[in-house]
Amino acid sequence: MNREYTLGEYVEIINKALSDRLYDVKEGQLVVDAMRYAVENGGKRIRPVLTLEFCRVCGGEIENALNFACALEMIHTYSLIHDDLPCMDNDDYRRGKPSCHKQFGEEYALLAGDGLLTLAFETALADGNSVSAENKVKAARLLARLAGVAGMVGGQVLDLQSEGTEASLEKLSGIDELKTGALIKAACLLGCYAAGKTDSDTLAKAETYAECVGHAFQIVDDILDVTSDSETLGKPVGSDVKNDKITYVSLMGVENAQTEVDRLTEKAVGALVGFDENTDFLKELAYNLAHRKK
């Protein structure tokens, strides 16, 4: 039986691994400083935690999943840097600190995002673990697809194009499936690849869990944007209304939106039957995310 970890232990492991993989350079160090500033600016680390835990529940050693986990968090962080830019959401704060472009300037923030995106694939394909070359290539291809125009980037495009248009749940779900759900799906599937557990049944269960948790996560984000405050969230609230974005709250109301979160969470938990190791951590994580306050 593999050792089980707490969320705090996972976050500590991930933070150290990220710091180790953000190496300094002789030229252009300012951009590395901006990359490090963004990566080390807190965050829940949910995506890399999912990668490590899915590796563990599939019977693998989490050390084999660390490169994938760090690569995923680098991509997530680059997306936040770019989201905050004036040409996108134009947010001055991220997790209670100045956004990367406010701290380093727009041009260096843009390059920091580019640097993290490319470093992610260098990291995912690095040596130092027992993941097979075949599974590394499959994982990198999957990560590229789910982070790109068929995933997160495509979702961002749809999100921008939806501003000021007629709202519908179908449209909103399609946006979130790509914009938020794609990287969460990548997180869970990369953990399976790291453990060498790539049979169709295991991947399908991981994908169902990821889709439900990812969808619920975005609905909770929409709820918090109208029910929380900037001090609690560490970022501006009310930006969805300001930018005339369609949200689950605007379409369903807060109570119905939370009901949908609960339904999705139960479906996610139900998908965890049959894994090699104890899945209590993943169950608790799903419930905690469904009722988070920030």
C-alpha positions in Angstrom: 0.0 0.0 0.0 1.4 3.4 -1.0 1.8 6.1 1.7 -1.0 8.5 1.9 -0.5 12.3 2.0 -2.3 15.2 3.5 -3.1 18.3 1.4 -0.5 20.3 3.3 2.2 17.7 2.6 1.3 17.7 -1.1 1.5 21.5 -1.3 4.8 21.5 0.4 6.2 18.9 -1.9 4.9 20.7 -5.0 6.2 24.1 -3.9 9.7 22.7 -3.4 9.6 20.9 -6.7 8.5 24.1 -8.5 11.3 26.1 -6.9 13.8 23.5 -7.9 12.7 23.5 -11.5 12.7 27.3 -12.0 16.3 27.7 -12.7 18.2 31.0 -13.1 19.8 32.1 -16.4 22.8 34.3 -17.3 20.8 36.6 -19.5 17.2 37.6 -19.1 17.0 36.9 -15.4 14.3 39.6 -14.9 11.9 37.3 -16.8 12.8 34.4 -14.6 12.2 36.6 -11.6 8.7 37.4 -12.9 8.0 33.7 -13.6 9.1 32.8 -10.0 7.0 35.7 -8.6 3.9 34.4 -10.3 4.5 30.7 -9.5 5.3 31.3 -5.9 2.3 33.6 -5.3 0.4 31.0 -3.4 -2.6 29.3 -4.9 -4.4 26.1 -4.0 -2.2 23.9 -6.2 -5.3 21.8 -6.9 -4.2 20.7 -10.3 -0.7 19.4 -9.3 -2.2 17.8 -6.2 -4.7 15.9 -8.4 -1.8 14.7 -10.5 0.1 13.3 -7.6 -2.9 11.8 -5.9 -4.1 10.1 -9.1 -0.7 8.6 -9.5 -0.8 7.3 -5.9 -4.4 5.8 -6.2 -3.2 4.1 -9.4 -0.5 2.4 -7.4 2.4 4.6 -8.5 5.1 6.5 -6.6 4.3 10.3 -6.5 8.0 11.1 -7.3 7.3 9.8 -10.8 4.4 12.4 -11.2 6.3 15.4 -9.9 7.5 16.6 -13.3 4.0 16.3 -14.8 2.5 18.1 -11.7 5.0 21.0 -12.0 4.5 21.3 -15.7 0.7 21.6 -15.2 1.1 24.3 -12.6 3.4 26.2 -14.8 0.8 26.2 -17.6 -1.9 27.2 -15.1 0.2 30.1 -13.8 1.1 31.3 -17.3 -2.7 31.4 -18.1 -3.3 33.5 -15.0 -0.5 36.0 -15.9 -2.0 36.4 -19.4 -5.6 36.6 -18.1 -4.7 39.5 -15.8 -3.2 41.6 -18.6 -5.0 44.8 -19.7 -5.9 43.2 -23.0 -7.8 40.4 -21.2 -9.4 40.8 -17.8 -7.3 43.8 -16.8 -6.9 42.7 -13.1 -4.4 44.6 -10.9 -4.3 42.0 -8.2 -3.9 38.2 -8.0 -4.2 36.4 -4.6 -3.8 39.6 -2.7 -0.6 40.8 -4.4 0.0 42.9 -7.5 -0.6 41.0 -10.7 2.6 40.1 -12.6 2.2 42.9 -15.1 1.7 45.5 -12.3 4.9 44.2 -10.6 7.2 43.8 -13.7 5.5 45.6 -16.6 3.3 44.2 -19.3 6.1 43.2 -21.6 7.9 41.1 -19.0 4.7 39.6 -17.7 3.9 38.5 -21.3 7.3 37.0 -21.6 7.0 35.4 -18.2 3.9 33.6 -19.3 5.7 32.5 -22.5 8.6 31.3 -20.4 6.4 29.2 -18.1 4.6 27.6 -21.0 7.8 26.5 -22.7 9.4 25.4 -19.4 6.4 23.3 -18.7 7.2 21.0 -21.6 10.9 20.9 -20.8 9.9 19.8 -17.3 7.3 17.2 -18.4 9.8 15.5 -20.6 12.8 15.7 -18.2 14.7 12.7 -17.0 14.9 11.7 -13.3 12.0 9.3 -12.9 10.9 5.9 -14.0 8.0 7.0 -16.3 8.5 5.3 -19.6 9.5 7.4 -22.7 6.2 6.3 -24.3 4.1 7.5 -21.5 6.1 10.8 -21.3 5.4 11.5 -24.9 1.7 10.6 -24.5 1.4 12.8 -21.5 3.1 15.7 -23.2 0.9 15.4 -26.2 -2.2 15.2 -24.0 -1.1 18.3 -22.0 -0.4 20.3 -25.2 -3.9 19.5 -26.6 -5.8 20.3 -23.4 -3.8 23.5 -22.8 -4.1 24.6 -26.4 -6.8 25.6 -28.8 -8.7 22.3 -28.3 -8.7 23.0 -24.5 -7.9 25.9 -22.2 -6.9 28.5 -24.9 -10.0 27.6 -27.0 -12.2 28.1 -23.9 -10.7 31.5 -23.3 -11.5 32.5 -26.9 -15.1 31.4 -26.5 -15.3 33.3 -23.2 -14.1 36.5 -24.8 -16.5 36.1 -27.7 -19.5 35.4 -25.4 -19.3 38.9 -23.8 -22.4 40.8 -24.6 -24.1 37.9 -26.4 -27.3 36.0 -25.5 -26.7 33.8 -22.5 -27.4 30.1 -22.2 -26.3 27.2 -19.9 -25.2 25.2 -22.9 -22.9 28.0 -24.1 -21.5 28.5 -20.6 -20.9 24.8 -20.0 -19.1 24.6 -23.3 -16.8 27.5 -22.3 -16.0 26.1 -18.9 -15.4 22.5 -20.2 -12.5 24.0 -22.1 -11.3 27.0 -20.1 -11.3 25.5 -16.7 -12.1 21.8 -17.1 -9.4 20.9 -19.6 -6.4 21.5 -17.3 -8.2 19.7 -14.4 -8.8 16.7 -16.8 -5.1 16.9 -17.8 -4.2 16.8 -14.1 -6.0 13.6 -13.4 -5.0 11.8 -16.5 -1.3 12.8 -16.2 -1.3 11.1 -12.8 -2.5 7.9 -14.4 0.2 8.1 -17.0 2.8 8.7 -14.4 1.7 5.5 -12.6 1.7 3.6 -15.9 -2.1 2.9 -15.5 -3.4 3.7 -18.9 -6.2 1.2 -19.5 -9.4 2.6 -20.9 -11.5 1.9 -17.7 -9.0 3.8 -15.4 -8.7 6.7 -17.7 -12.5 7.0 -18.1 -13.0 7.1 -14.4 -10.3 9.7 -13.9 -11.9 11.7 -16.7 -15.4 11.6 -15.2 -14.0 12.7 -11.8 -12.1 15.5 -13.5 -15.0 16.7 -15.6 -17.4 16.9 -12.6 -14.9 18.5 -10.3 -13.8 21.0 -12.9 -17.4 22.0 -13.8 -18.3 22.3 -10.1 -15.1 24.4 -9.5 -16.1 27.0 -12.1 -19.7 27.2 -10.8 -18.3 27.9 -7.3 -16.0 30.5 -8.8 -19.1 32.2 -10.2 -20.9 32.0 -6.8 -18.0 33.5 -5.0 -17.7 36.3 -7.4 -21.1 37.6 -6.1 -21.1 36.3 -2.6 -17.6 36.9 -1.4 -15.3 39.9 -1.0 -11.9 41.0 -2.4 -10.2 40.5 0.9 -11.3 36.9 1.3 -10.6 36.0 -2.4 -7.4 38.0 -2.8 -8.7 39.3 -6.1 -11.4 41.7 -7.3 -15.0 40.5 -7.1 -17.8 41.5 -9.4 -15.6 41.3 -12.5 -18.1 39.0 -14.2 -20.8 41.7 -14.0 -18.4 44.4 -14.9 -17.3 42.5 -18.1 -20.9 41.6 -18.9 -20.0 37.8 -18.7 -22.6 35.1 -18.6 -22.4 33.1 -15.4 -24.1 30.2 -13.7 -25.4 32.6 -11.0 -26.9 35.0 -13.6 -28.6 32.1 -15.3 -29.6 29.9 -12.4 -29.4 31.9 -9.2 -27.1 31.2 -6.3 -29.2 28.4 -4.7 -29.7 26.4 -7.9 -26.1 26.9 -8.8 -25.0 25.4 -5.5 -27.5 22.5 -6.0 -25.8 21.7 -9.3 -22.4 21.9 -7.6 -23.5 19.3 -5.1 -24.9 17.0 -7.9 -21.6 17.1 -9.8 -19.6 16.5 -6.7 -21.6 13.3 -5.9 -21.1 12.1 -9.5 -17.3 12.7 -9.2 -17.1 10.7 -5.9 -19.1 7.9 -7.6 -16.4 7.6 -10.3 -13.7 6.6 -7.8 -14.8 3.0 -7.3 -12.2 0.4 -8.3 -8.9 2.2 -8.0 -5.9 0.4 -6.5 -5.5 2.6 -3.4 -7.7 4.4 -0.9 -9.6 7.3 -2.6 -10.8 9.1 0.6 -8.5 12.0 -0.2 -10.0 12.6 -3.6 -13.5 12.3 -2.1 -12.8 14.8 0.6 -11.1 17.2 -1.9 -14.2 17.1 -4.1 -16.4 18.0 -1.2 -14.1 20.7 0.1 -13.9 22.4 -3.3 -17.7 22.3 -3.6 -18.0 24.3 -0.4 -14.8 26.4 -0.4 -14.9 30.1 0.6 -12.1 31.3 -1.6 
